[in-house]
Amino acid sequence: MHITIRQLQVFEAVAQHASYTRAAKGLHLTQPAVSMQIKQLEGSVGLPLFEQIGKRIFLTQAGEAMLRHAQTIIGHLAAAREEMDDLKGVDSGRLRISVASTVN
């Protein structure tokens, strides 16, 4: 089984939006590119991840299981990236700046 991080990100977006088109817009991809990533992921796992009923899509049982794993993997990668940035001394977070002006 060969699954890429990009496939998991696309899959998570489609599941979140329940739409290939909205996921594509959110990811700045074309809808056919999103469809291709999902088709490749489904080919890798050997099971359908989405079921289409009318114009709506729903996660299959395999899709629900894959979504839990995808979210865990993506979360772990984000945590690893943050930890590596910390080790490199890269600061991250929010910086708020306020300016007070006085008129004389």
C-alpha positions in Angstrom: 0.0 0.0 0.0 1.5 3.3 -1.1 -0.3 6.4 0.4 1.1 9.9 0.2 0.6 12.8 2.6 -0.9 14.8 -0.2 -3.6 12.1 -0.7 -4.4 12.2 3.0 -4.7 16.0 2.9 -7.0 15.9 -0.1 -9.0 13.1 1.4 -9.4 15.0 4.7 -10.5 18.1 2.8 -13.1 16.2 0.7 -14.5 14.6 3.9 -14.6 17.9 5.7 -16.4 19.7 2.9 -18.4 16.7 1.7 -17.7 18.0 -1.8 -14.9 17.5 -4.3 -15.5 21.0 -5.7 -15.3 22.8 -2.4 -12.3 20.8 -1.3 -10.6 21.7 -4.6 -11.2 25.4 -4.0 -9.9 25.2 -0.5 -6.8 23.4 -1.6 -6.3 25.6 -4.7 -6.5 22.5 -7.0 -8.7 21.6 -9.8 -11.7 19.3 -9.2 -10.2 16.6 -11.5 -6.9 16.7 -9.6 -8.8 16.1 -6.3 -10.8 13.3 -7.9 -7.5 11.7 -9.2 -6.0 11.9 -5.7 -9.0 10.2 -4.1 -9.1 7.6 -6.8 -5.4 6.8 -6.3 -6.0 6.6 -2.5 -8.9 4.3 -2.9 -6.8 2.1 -5.3 -4.1 1.9 -2.6 -6.5 0.8 0.1 -8.6 -1.4 -2.1 -11.9 0.0 -0.8 -14.2 2.9 -1.7 -13.9 5.7 0.8 -16.9 7.7 -0.4 -20.4 6.8 -1.5 -22.4 9.1 -3.8 -26.1 9.4 -3.2 -27.7 11.8 -5.6 -25.5 14.8 -5.7 -24.1 14.3 -2.1 -21.2 12.3 -1.0 -20.8 10.4 2.2 -17.9 8.5 3.9 -18.1 4.8 3.7 -17.2 2.7 6.8 -13.7 2.4 5.3 -13.7 6.2 4.7 -14.6 6.9 8.3 -11.7 4.7 9.5 -9.3 6.3 7.0 -10.4 9.8 8.1 -9.5 9.0 11.7 -6.1 7.7 10.6 -5.5 10.6 8.2 -6.3 13.2 10.9 -3.9 11.4 13.3 -1.1 11.3 10.8 -1.6 14.9 9.7 -1.6 16.0 13.3 1.5 14.1 14.1 3.3 15.6 11.1 2.3 19.1 12.2 3.6 18.4 15.7 6.8 17.0 14.3 7.2 20.1 12.1 6.7 22.4 15.1 9.2 20.4 17.2 11.8 20.6 14.5 11.2 24.3 14.1 11.7 24.7 17.9 14.9 22.8 17.7 16.1 25.0 14.9 15.2 28.1 17.0 12.4 29.2 14.6 9.9 31.2 16.5 6.3 30.9 15.7 3.0 32.2 17.1 1.2 35.5 17.1 2.7 38.9 17.5 0.4 41.7 18.4 1.6 45.2 17.8 -0.3 48.3 18.9 0.6 51.9 18.3 -0.6 54.8 20.3 -0.4 58.2 18.8 -0.8 61.4 20.6 -1.5 64.8 19.1 0.2 67.8 20.7 
